Amino acid sequence: MTKLTDRPRLLLVDGHSLAYRAFFALPVENFSTTTGQPTNAVYGFTSMLINTLRDEAPTHMAVAFDVSRQTFRSEVFPEYKSNRSASPSEFKGQVDLIVEVLDAMSIPSIKVAGFEADDILATLATQAVEQGMDVLLLTGDRDAFQLVSEHVTVLYPKKGVSDLARMGPAEVEARYGLTPAQYPDFAALRGDPSDNLPNIPSVGEKTAAKWIREYGSLVELLDQADSVKGKVGEALRAHIDQVKTNRHLTELVRDMELELTVDQLKVVDFDPERVHEVFDSLQFRVLRDRLFEVVGNAGVEAANTGAFDGEVTIVTEVGQLADWLSEQAHDAPLAMAIDGRWGAGTGDVWAVALTPADGEAIWFDPGQLLPIDDEAFGDYLSDPMRPKFMHAAKGASLAFAARGWELAGLAADIELSAYLVIAGQRALGVGDLTERFLHETLPTSADTSGQLALTAEDDDSSRLMLAAQARAIYALAIKLDQQIIERGGSALLANIELPLVTLLATMERHGIALDVEYLTDVEAQYAKEVDKAQATAHEIVGRPFNLGSPKQLQEILFVERELPKTKKIKTGFTTDADALGWLASNTEDLLPPVLLRWRDVSKLRQTVAGLLPLADGQGRIHTTFQQTIAATGRLSSTDPNLQNIPIRTEEGRRIRAGFVVGQGYDCLLTADYSQIEMRIMAHLSGDEKLIETFRSGEDLHNTMAAEVFGVQPSDVEAEQRRRIKAMSYGLAYGLSAFGLSQQLGTSAGDAKALMDRYFERFGAVAEYLEATVDQARKTGYTETLMGRRRYLPDLTSDNRQRREMAERMALNAPIQGSAADIVKLAMLDVERALREADMNTRLLLQVHDELVLEVGQGEVVAATALVRLHMESAGDLTVPLAVSVGVGQNWQEAAH
């Protein structure tokens, strides 16, 4: 940490200046939320801010922003900053997000109409020095150098937002040969292209600095302008009026009337819950962790106050755990914290801590349990009448299963509970949730010593921490249950999300069989196709080059081959898949199609190569299902992501053929909901034409196209059907006219006209969509058929971009979320029915709206009927749920 003196330190930040620098320092394509909101400027600004807090430890702080380009300077000189182009579209909205970050961090943000941020900084700096403070000005505007003094230092970004130069009086003089007080005189002579302030022809920085050094000030120079010889003297005399104007404009205002005083800028504790909310919405987990590390988790309310301290019994004697469990009330919940690892359908548990609501916790190493305690704990775990509070219970269930234990009686999983309360946010660890909802921090190995009492002679802090974690889980289970009740989500949690935990764990343990030999051959074939495409590309260009290098592709496509320029990005012009597809469609050049081919087969090869090493000793692969990722409630799949296995192309479907039925089973069965989003749309909107189409069993998109285009169903053309299909699903996903035009490859006007014709025929759909957004704007949330809520505060945002994004989510969430809920309920119903029928058929995968099962011997007919029955009855809609079923020896063969 660098200190100017021991005086109080005020850090002042030029918000817009640093936001712009961050925007251009970080590639926008690498920083965005899952909703599509660019965040590169916010990320860079916040990162720089955290670093500065760490390095400078200010006692006071504020960030100043410009309001607009209309200031007193533009009134004096209308051309002032008029040369600046409009902000990039990706930058718009990011300043508002920065203000939200500052608000979460309890850092004042200040702006005043008619003035610039620099004037605010100058005024506050002047006041602070008068009150005996040191001042740090973090800005990329060199006009701030005029404020530098013994007690004012400018932190000036040299490169991007990570490397700051400390500009004190000596540094300003070393750089310009002038004192800070002389800097605005120098700037007036030099002019400023970024502010559109003209310079004096033939007079550069060296001449301007020399004049100020020689004459002492601009006033003296202009008084003696006749003594300046040569052409530069003539130029000076010809531009005296402009120089005087420049000088007036470069002088910063130091006596503004501000609503906040320096005393009110004192650094205060922030609200950890608000920080979690904002940083999670921006998906800044790493930055949030850095912030908490730098400021010590800030806030008296978020300190380790010992709330989770208490006695901990270490199991060291035979029967000790069995006795402890028997002493606990049978129907009273126990909270359980686990230390272990899990994944790939298995796991291991190294330590367990259990605690009742009030009382002594117990800690044990499962590997050290003797039979009586092992059996007692196994009986406790598998007893559905003994309620358990846990965190991330699915992973723990995998670890327990590896030891032969079964988990039942899960009454609360605080990760799932928090997911329902703050859907779409990612920081769901026990420590994160403790800080957010209980305003406490869990003890660490550094601060447990002496705080908790062990009944055994052992001071291992990891045991103390696990016991504290169990107590926090108990408190969080109670706290979050109250919030879920308030949000109407109790039935959703109890009937769908909690029961799904054990089912998903079972599916992960089962895995799905791979034909390793077949897929090894497929990978080799893809490798040949990759080499072939690369050789063709080299032949077209006439030399070898790296097909994966954007820089080389830009040079070849846009310079050597002079193809039309694509979207401008920081490094030149984009060569992404959309750009190459556009070039392939709009030029006759042979290279873009070959590059697309190379990328396609390379991706397919990588997919197969990623699968093969993951097969276990039995040739089965085990994905991990994620319940708490998608805000809409959809499940996701990782390690590997089986939802990404290609299905749209023949080559991609070859990979699906590598997923096969396992030994001892007859076949794979796949069951897929047909057009479930559109059926939910029909139900929610009550549109009679749409409902009748589904009830009649007609081809949905063909019938709708006939309505929209005013032709007989038999006369609908393939392109017309394609357009209506894109329209229908686009509406379910909140697609705008512009988005539809991008999908259809047409103008936004044509897309809008198509939407208008669509709504003329299906008016209830339009009314439903409008009413959904209006209702969500009033309540602050959308809701699925089964009560899953998604809160969308941006529906009332003043920022148009963010408001429109929230509106699309409001349209999307009830339909996608209802579909997700129905699929989950169907999974539970199918699994329960299979168990009650004592069948060997078992669920293996859930992929989007599709279930994949492994069918027991001789059970094909019964399994098909059972799956169809329970999937079709999972949702109570005004239109029938249609399910397509197929069977085969592999996933592709079982397609339908």
C-alpha positions, 0 to 999 in steps of 0.5 A: 500500500502506498501512502502520501502521508499519514493524513486522511486520503481522498480518492477521486475517480473520473468515472467516464474516463476510466470506463472508456479506457476499460471498454477499449482495453478489454475485448467486448466479445469476451465479457458479457452476461448469459443474457447478452449484456456486455460488461467489459467496461464494468469489469475493467473499471471494477477491477481497477477500482479494487486494485486501487482500494488495495494499493491506496487504502483511501479513507474517503472516496467518490466517483464523478461522471459527466451528464452529457456533452452539453456543458458551459464549455460547449456554450462558450465554444460550440465545437468543444468535443463535437468531433467525438463519435457516438459511444459504441452500442456495446458501451451503452448501458455499462455506465449505469451498471458501473453506478450500480456496482458503486452503489453496492460498494457504498461509494458515492457517485456524483454528477452535475448538469452543465459541468464535467466530471473533472470540475467535480474532482477539482472542486472536491480536491480543493476542498479536501486539501483545505481540510488537511487531506491528501488527494488521489485523482484517478483519471485518464484526462491530462487536464487534471495535471493542473491540480497536482500539488504537494497534497494532490497526486494524479494516478494516470493510466499508462496502458489499459486500466492496470498500469498507473503512473503516479504524477506528483509535482516532480513527475509533471515537471519531469515530463513537461518541464513545467509546474502543474500550475503552468500546465493549463497554459501549455495545454491552451497552446498545444490544443487538444484533438480529443476535445476538438480544441485547435492547436496553433499551426506549426506549434507542437508540444515542445514549442509550447512548453518552451514558450511557457518556460521562457515567459513564465506564463501564458499571460506574459507570452501573449503580452509579449507576442510581438517579440516571438520571431519567425513563422511560429510567432506569426502563427501565435499572433494569428491565433491569440483569440483561439488560445485565450478560448482554449485557456478558458476551457482547460481551466477546471472549476474549483468552486462548484456547489455540490450536494455532498461535502468531503466529510460525507465521502468517508469510506463506509462498510458496504452491504455484503448482500447487495454486493452479492446481488449486483456482482452475481447478476454481472457474473463477476465471481472472481472480482467479488471474491477479490473485493471481499479479500481486499476489504476483509468482507467489509461490514460489521454485520458481515464479520465473524462474530462467533455466531457459529461457535460451539462445542464439537465432539470428535468421534474417537470411541466405539459406539460414540456416533451411534449413541449421539444419533440415538439421543437426538429427537427422531423427527428433529432436523439435523444439519450436515456439512460434508468435506469430500469430493465428487463427480463422474458419478462417484465421490468420496467423503472425508469428514462429516459434521452434524448439528441439531438446532441448539447443542453440541455438534459432532464430527467424524471421519467416515473412514475411521468408523467401526461397524456399529457407528458405520451401521448407525450412520447408514441407518440414519442417512437412509431413514426418510423420516429423519429430516436432514438439512444439507448443502449441494446434497446431490454431490454428497449423495454420490460420495455416500453411495460410493461407501454403500450409504443411501440418502433419504429424508432430505428436508432442505438443500440450501443451495437449491433453496437459494437458487429459488430465491435468487435464480440466475445468480451463481454465488451459492456456496455456504460461505457466500450464502452465510454472508448474503443472508445471515450477514456473518462470515464463516471462520477460517483456519486463521481465526478459529483458534481459541474460539471453539471448544473441542471435547477431544484433545485435538485442535484441528481447525478444519474440524471447527470450520466444518462444524461451524459450516453445519451450524450455518447450514441449519440457520440458512435452511430456516432463513431461506425457507421463510423467503421461499414461503414468501415467494410461493415456492414451497410446493415447487421445492418440496415436490420437484427440486428436492426429490430431483436431487436423489434422482439425478444422483442416481442417473449420474451413477448409472451413466450411459455406455459408450462404444469406445471402439466405434467413437475412436474410429469416428474421431480418426475419420474427423481428423482426416476431414480436418486435414483435408479441409486444411490442405484445401484452404492452403491450396486456395491461398497458395501457402500454409497458414494457421486456420485458427488464427483470427489475425492471419485470417483477417490479413488473408480475407480482407487484405489479400483477397479483398473480401467485404469487411465484416463487423468491426472489432478491436483487433480488426474485422471479425472472422467468427462463424456468422461472418464466414457464413455471410461471406460464403453466402454473399461472395463467390470466394472459395475460401470461406466455405472451406474455413467453415468446413474446417471449423465444423469438423474440428469441433466434431473431432474435439467433441469425440476426443473429449468424450473418450477419456471420460469412459470408466472401466465399464465403458460408461460415461457419467455427466453431472447434472446442474440444477442451479445454473439456468434461471428458467429452471432448465437442467444443464449438463457438464463434464461432459456437456451431453446437451451439446452432442450434435443432432442437426447434421448427419455427421453430428448424429454419428456421434450420438450413435456412439452412445449405446445400450449397456450390457444386460439391457435390451435397448435405449428408449428416447422420449421427447416432448413435441412442441412443448413451448408452443403448447404452453403458449397456447395454454397460457394465451388461451388463443382458440385458433392455436388450441384447436390446431393442437387438438386437431393433431394437424401440423402446427407450423403448416396450419399456422402458416396457412392462416398467416399467409392466407392459403390452403394448408396444402399450398403452404410452401416450405419457406413459408413454414420455416418462417412461421416456425421461426416466428412461433419459437422466437415469440416463446423466447422473447425474440424481437423483430430485429432478432427475427430478421437475423434468423430469417435473413431478411430486413427488420421491416419485413420481419415486423410485417410478418409479426403483424400478420401473425398477431392479426391471426393469433390475437390472443397470443399478442395480448398474452405477451403484452399482458405478461410484461405489464404484469411482471412490471407491476409485480417485479417477477414472472411465474411459471405454471408451477410457481417458479418465479424470476425477479426482473428489476430491470423492467422498470430501468431507465436504461432502454437496453436493459429494460428491453432485455428484461422484457425479453426475459419476462416473455421467455421465463414463463414458457421455458420455465413451465416447460422445464418444470413439466419435464422435471415432474415427468422425470420424477413420475416416470422414475416412481412408476418404474420403481412401483412396477419393479421394472429394471428399466432406468432413467439415464439422461435428460437432454432439453425436452428429451428423456433417455432410458435404458430398457430392462430385458423384456420390458420394451412394450411396458416401458414405452407405455409407462413413459408415454403415459406419465410424460403426457400427464405431467402437465395439466394443459388445455391442449394435449402434451404429445410425446414421441418415443423411439427405441434402438441399440444406440441413441441415434437409432432410438431417435424419433 
